[in-house]
């Protein structure tokens, strides 16, 4: 039995769809069902449920708000993953949780591997990195999976926001100095599940293939949906955002791909499939 926490978000939604399709038994929880910041509540919830895999899809992702909401961000990104790891250890369950490309400072210009040393630039990225360290120091049967620029049908994301902007605006300004790779939550769930089956525990990077700037990503999406407006290149510093961003944070998925035996699809292919999914759902 699999326990999915944060099950109503983008990634949790994809795991539910994947498991329904595969016939995998699971329990899905949102924060209303289970407060993962409270160890006693986690223990009570798991009691008698025969859970052998825990997948934590819950996180605090409001990068700029986190600069002010330090306590809330820390509870969800550092403490909750640790509490779930402790619970997994107690019941001898496999545990998977997620981190981010934001743990790196962006000083490289080639994809980051698992061996590269993190240097978080913000409250959000620092709490994610601290969560990684807590989990890895607690328990051996864990998968820490860093990903980047996630998008999917469940919940909000940057691509959905851009599409909504395009409906009412004739001009959009997008930064061209942040480079990484958009990652489709559908691909992330499927590759995570294959990685879990390998039982090759540890730290991994999983993001769609290739790399692009935020501007490139938006340009591709808007071309695909036939937007006729003006797209303007700007720099991150033009927005005066509270949280500092890395300029380059592309993750290398080579370690995971070698174990799984196949490569993650290119980011353009992933966006194509996502837009098709949106059309089928009547949202595009």
Residue pairs with C-beta under 8 A, 6 or more apart in sequence:
1 25
1 26
1 27
1 49
1 50
1 51
1 52
1 53
2 15
2 19
2 24
2 25
2 26
2 27
2 51
2 52
2 53
2 54
2 55
3 26
3 27
3 29
3 46
3 49
3 51
3 53
3 54
3 55
3 93
4 12
4 15
4 16
4 26
4 27
4 28
4 29
4 55
4 57
5 12
5 29
5 34
5 36
5 54
5 55
5 56
5 57
5 58
5 84
6 12
6 29
6 30
6 31
6 56
6 57
6 58
6 59
7 13
7 15
7 16
7 28
7 29
7 30
7 57
8 28
8 30
8 154
8 155
9 57
9 58
9 59
9 154
9 155
10 150
10 151
10 152
10 153
10 154
10 155
10 157
10 185
11 57
11 98
11 150
11 152
11 154
11 185
11 188
11 189
12 28
12 57
12 58
12 154
13 152
13 153
13 154
13 155
13 185
14 152
14 153
14 154
14 185
14 186
14 188
14 189
14 190
15 26
15 28
15 55
15 57
15 189
15 193
16 26
16 28
17 186
17 189
18 24
18 186
18 189
18 190
18 193
19 25
19 26
27 49
27 51
29 45
31 58
34 41
34 42
34 45
35 41
36 42
36 56
36 58
36 76
36 80
36 83
36 84
37 75
37 76
37 79
37 80
37 83
38 83
39 83
39 86
39 87
42 83
42 84
42 87
43 87
43 90
46 87
46 91
51 91
51 93
52 91
52 92
52 93
52 94
53 93
53 94
53 95
53 96
53 196
54 84
54 87
54 88
54 93
54 94
54 95
54 96
55 96
55 97
55 192
55 196
56 80
56 81
56 84
56 95
56 96
56 97
56 98
57 98
58 76
58 80
59 76
59 77
59 98
59 128
60 66
60 69
60 72
60 73
60 75
60 76
60 77
60 124
60 127
61 124
62 69
62 73
62 124
63 102
63 122
63 124
63 243
63 245
64 241
64 242
64 243
65 242
66 72
66 73
66 122
66 123
66 124
66 127
66 243
67 122
67 123
67 242
67 243
68 242
70 123
73 123
73 124
73 127
74 123
74 127
74 130
76 127
77 124
77 127
77 128
77 130
77 131
78 127
78 128
78 130
78 131
78 134
79 131
79 134
80 131
81 97
81 131
81 132
81 134
81 135
82 131
82 134
82 135
82 138
84 95
84 97
85 95
85 97
85 134
85 135
85 138
85 139
85 142
86 138
86 139
87 93
88 94
88 95
88 139
88 141
88 142
89 95
89 138
89 139
89 141
92 141
93 141
94 141
94 142
94 143
94 196
94 199
94 201
95 135
95 139
95 141
95 142
95 143
96 142
96 143
96 145
96 192
96 195
96 196
97 131
97 135
97 142
97 143
97 144
97 145
98 144
98 145
98 146
98 147
99 128
99 129
99 131
99 132
99 144
99 145
99 146
99 147
100 124
100 125
100 128
100 146
100 147
100 148
101 112
101 146
101 147
101 148
101 149
101 180
101 207
101 246
101 249
101 250
101 251
102 120
102 121
102 122
102 124
102 125
102 128
102 245
102 246
102 249
103 118
103 119
103 120
103 125
103 128
103 129
103 132
103 146
104 112
104 116
104 118
104 119
104 246
104 249
105 118
105 119
105 120
105 121
105 246
106 121
106 245
106 246
106 247
106 248
106 249
107 119
107 248
108 116
108 248
109 248
110 250
111 211
111 250
111 251
111 252
112 205
112 249
112 250
112 251
112 252
113 205
113 252
113 254
113 255
114 202
114 203
114 204
114 205
114 255
118 129
120 126
120 128
120 129
121 243
121 244
121 245
121 246
122 243
122 244
122 245
123 243
124 243
132 144
132 203
135 142
135 144
136 142
136 144
136 203
140 201
141 201
142 201
142 202
143 192
143 195
143 196
143 201
143 202
143 204
144 202
144 203
144 204
145 188
145 192
145 195
145 204
145 205
145 206
146 203
146 204
146 205
146 206
146 251
147 183
147 188
147 205
147 206
147 207
147 251
148 180
148 181
148 182
148 183
148 207
148 249
148 250
148 251
149 158
149 180
149 181
149 182
149 183
149 207
149 217
150 157
150 182
150 183
150 184
150 185
150 188
151 157
151 158
151 159
151 160
151 182
151 183
151 184
151 185
151 271
151 274
152 184
152 185
152 186
152 274
153 185
153 274
153 277
153 278
153 281
153 283
154 185
158 214
158 217
159 182
159 217
159 221
159 271
159 274
162 172
162 174
162 218
162 221
162 222
163 221
163 225
163 278
163 284
165 172
166 172
166 222
166 225
166 227
166 229
169 229
170 228
170 229
170 230
171 229
171 230
171 231
171 232
172 218
172 222
172 229
172 230
172 231
172 232
173 232
173 233
173 234
173 238
174 214
174 215
174 218
174 219
174 231
174 232
174 233
174 234
175 213
175 214
175 215
175 233
175 234
175 235
175 236
175 238
175 239
176 213
176 214
176 215
176 216
176 233
176 234
176 235
177 213
177 235
177 236
177 247
178 213
178 214
178 236
178 245
178 246
178 247
178 249
179 211
179 212
179 213
179 247
179 248
179 249
179 250
180 207
180 211
180 212
180 248
180 249
180 250
180 251
181 207
181 208
181 209
181 210
181 211
181 212
181 250
181 251
181 267
182 208
182 212
182 217
182 267
182 270
182 271
183 206
183 207
183 208
183 267
183 270
184 208
184 265
184 270
184 271
184 273
184 274
186 270
186 273
186 274
186 277
187 208
187 264
187 265
187 270
188 206
191 206
191 256
191 260
191 264
192 206
194 260
195 204
195 206
195 256
195 259
195 260
198 259
198 260
200 259
204 253
204 255
204 256
205 251
205 252
205 253
205 255
205 256
206 251
206 253
206 256
206 264
207 250
207 251
207 253
207 264
208 264
208 265
208 266
208 267
208 269
208 270
209 253
209 263
209 264
209 265
209 266
209 267
210 266
210 267
210 268
211 250
211 267
212 220
212 267
215 231
215 233
217 267
217 271
218 231
219 231
220 268
220 271
221 271
221 275
222 229
222 231
224 271
224 272
224 275
225 275
225 284
236 245
236 247
253 263
253 264
257 263
257 264
265 273
275 284
278 284
